[in-house]
Amino acid sequence: MKQKTIDRIRKFTEDRDWEQFHSPANLAKSIVIEAAELLECFQWSDEDYDLQHIKEELADVMVYSQNLLDKLGLDADEIINMKMSQNEAKYPVEKAKGSAAKYDQL
């Protein structure tokens, strides 16, 4: 996410004095709630969906995720790269390519 966007999220929260409600648990709950709303976009069809609605719900997930990163003092690039290293070790290309199997089933 670009710094300008991150700053806009932070200003939005600060201007409304909403940080007081942003405990890690509340933010984690909000991420799950918004992710469920994203999933709802595909409730009755995998192909017939409203892209604008998907964008809105995905944006909500990302905004709450940025708020949680801020609350916990985490860096998105750092934790994503840490997790990608773990995933690369769990799912080596030679075993996982073209397979949807879980790492312990490869």
C-alpha positions as CSV (number, residue, x, y, z in Angstrom):
1,M,0.0,0.0,0.0
2,K,1.3,3.4,-0.8
3,Q,2.3,5.7,2.0
4,K,-0.2,8.4,0.9
5,T,-3.0,5.8,1.3
6,I,-1.8,4.7,4.7
7,D,-1.6,8.3,5.8
8,R,-5.2,8.8,4.6
9,I,-6.4,5.8,6.7
10,R,-4.6,7.1,9.7
11,K,-6.0,10.6,9.3
12,F,-9.5,9.3,8.9
13,T,-9.3,7.4,12.2
14,E,-7.6,10.3,14.0
15,D,-10.0,12.9,12.8
16,R,-12.9,10.9,14.2
17,D,-11.1,9.9,17.5
18,W,-11.8,6.3,16.7
19,E,-8.5,4.9,17.8
20,Q,-10.0,4.5,21.3
21,F,-12.1,1.7,19.9
22,H,-9.3,0.0,18.0
23,S,-8.1,-2.6,20.4
24,P,-6.3,-5.5,18.6
25,A,-9.3,-7.8,19.4
26,N,-11.8,-5.3,18.0
27,L,-9.8,-4.8,14.9
28,A,-9.4,-8.5,14.4
29,K,-13.1,-9.0,14.8
30,S,-13.8,-6.2,12.3
31,I,-11.4,-7.8,9.7
32,V,-13.3,-11.1,10.0
33,I,-16.7,-9.4,9.8
34,E,-15.6,-7.5,6.6
35,A,-14.1,-10.7,5.2
36,A,-17.5,-12.4,5.7
37,E,-19.1,-9.5,3.8
38,L,-16.6,-10.0,1.0
39,L,-17.4,-13.7,0.9
40,E,-21.1,-12.8,0.8
41,C,-20.5,-11.3,-2.6
42,F,-20.0,-14.8,-3.9
43,Q,-22.8,-16.5,-1.8
44,W,-25.0,-17.7,-4.6
45,S,-22.6,-17.7,-7.6
46,D,-18.9,-18.0,-8.2
47,E,-19.2,-16.2,-11.6
48,D,-22.1,-13.7,-11.2
49,Y,-20.9,-11.0,-8.8
50,D,-20.8,-7.2,-8.4
51,L,-17.2,-6.1,-8.8
52,Q,-17.8,-2.7,-7.2
53,H,-19.2,-4.4,-4.1
54,I,-16.2,-6.7,-4.0
55,K,-13.9,-3.7,-4.2
56,E,-15.7,-2.0,-1.3
57,E,-15.6,-5.0,1.0
58,L,-12.0,-5.8,0.1
59,A,-11.0,-2.2,0.9
60,D,-12.7,-2.5,4.3
61,V,-10.6,-5.6,5.0
62,M,-7.5,-3.8,4.0
63,V,-8.3,-0.6,6.0
64,Y,-8.9,-2.6,9.2
65,S,-5.7,-4.6,8.5
66,Q,-3.7,-1.4,8.3
67,N,-5.3,-0.2,11.5
68,L,-4.3,-3.5,13.2
69,L,-0.7,-3.1,11.8
70,D,-0.6,0.4,13.3
71,K,-2.0,-0.7,16.7
72,L,0.6,-3.5,17.0
73,G,3.5,-1.5,15.6
74,L,4.0,-4.0,12.7
75,D,5.3,-3.4,9.2
76,A,3.2,-5.0,6.4
77,D,6.2,-5.7,4.1
78,E,8.1,-7.3,6.9
79,I,5.4,-9.7,8.1
80,I,4.3,-10.6,4.5
81,N,7.9,-11.5,3.6
82,M,8.3,-13.5,6.7
83,K,5.1,-15.4,5.9
84,M,6.1,-15.9,2.2
85,S,9.4,-17.4,3.4
86,Q,7.4,-19.9,5.5
87,N,5.1,-20.6,2.6
88,E,8.0,-21.2,0.2
89,A,9.5,-23.7,2.6
90,K,6.2,-25.5,3.1
91,Y,5.2,-25.5,-0.6
92,P,8.4,-26.1,-2.7
93,V,7.7,-25.6,-6.4
94,E,8.8,-29.1,-7.3
95,K,6.1,-30.6,-5.0
96,A,3.3,-28.0,-5.0
97,K,3.2,-26.8,-8.6
98,G,-0.3,-27.4,-10.0
99,S,-1.5,-29.0,-6.8
100,A,-4.1,-27.6,-4.3
101,A,-3.0,-30.1,-1.6
102,K,-2.1,-28.9,1.8
103,Y,1.6,-28.9,2.6
104,D,1.4,-32.0,4.8
105,Q,-0.3,-33.9,1.9
106,L,2.4,-33.1,-0.8
